Amino acid sequence: MKNLTIVGVLLLVLGVLSFIIPIPQREEHSMKIGDAKIGVQTQSNQKLPPAVGVVLVVAGVAVLALGARKT
């Protein structure tokens, strides 16, 4: 496989996965007073904005077309 084809497929797969798989995010809020520590941990799952997925898919298709054109 050519390098452009591999990059195109990778971009295409990442673009499709960005619509499906959420990215986990953790936050910790704590307060320390002397030796005591009081804290709260929160965890949320967020998907990437749809525009990011569209850009990745379009870039993947463009790179695949460019790779097929050079062959």
Buried (B, 14 or more C-beta within 10 A) or exposed (E): EEEBBEBBBEBBEBBBEBBEEEEEEEEEEEEEEEEEEEEEEEEEEEEBEEEBBEBBBEBBBEBBEEBEEEE
